[in-house]
């Protein structure tokens, strides 16, 4: 074969390889159309699952460059508040269940505590925070889930301290809560 014929043959094979199969859906039933569309979606979903999901933390504007800090978790019966600070106590980031659009009785749930801790933790990590001492205060349901959320973010927890205030028979306590 001549060189021109070889070039034409290469162009034809490239064109055939790049063309996608187009299914004529005009004469297909609804079920067949659905399966044809799902076949293409499965390929894209498989491609997406191949790539590992990376936790993208962007560096904050005016970053404080704090590597060691303290995470204060206040878990009450009605709310959960999380504050990340440096070792001197200067606040880096904070979040509460109300700030994350939880309202009413949803604010005191373990899931709300997890979401609150993740949002505050991401903001703190954007300032360079890596190692954390966790101080937990209060009797609420979000105590354990807050610690698990901090671990899932990839922060190193050096110690966990329970800082719940205990009275030494001081003033008379409030009436007992009915749950």
Number of C-alpha atoms within 10 A of each C-alpha: 5 6 8 9 10 11 10 11 12 12 12 11 10 11 11 11 10 8 8 8 8 6 11 8 12 7 9 12 9 10 9 12 15 12 11 14 12 12 10 10 12 11 11 12 10 10 10 11 10 9 8 7 8 6 9 8 13 12 15 14 8 7 13 15 14 18 15 16 23 25 31 20 27 24 25 17 16 14 23 28 24 25 23 27 22 20 15 8 12 12 15 23 20 21 21 23 25 17 12 14 11 17 13 11 10 16 25 22 20 19 17 26 32 21 19 28 31 21 18 21 27 21 21 30 25 21 22 19 24 18 19 23 21 22 19 22 18 17 12 18 20 28 21 14 18 29 20 13 20 21 13 11 16 14 17 15 17 11 11 14 11 12 14 13 8 7 9 6 7 7 7 7 8 6 6 6 6 4 3
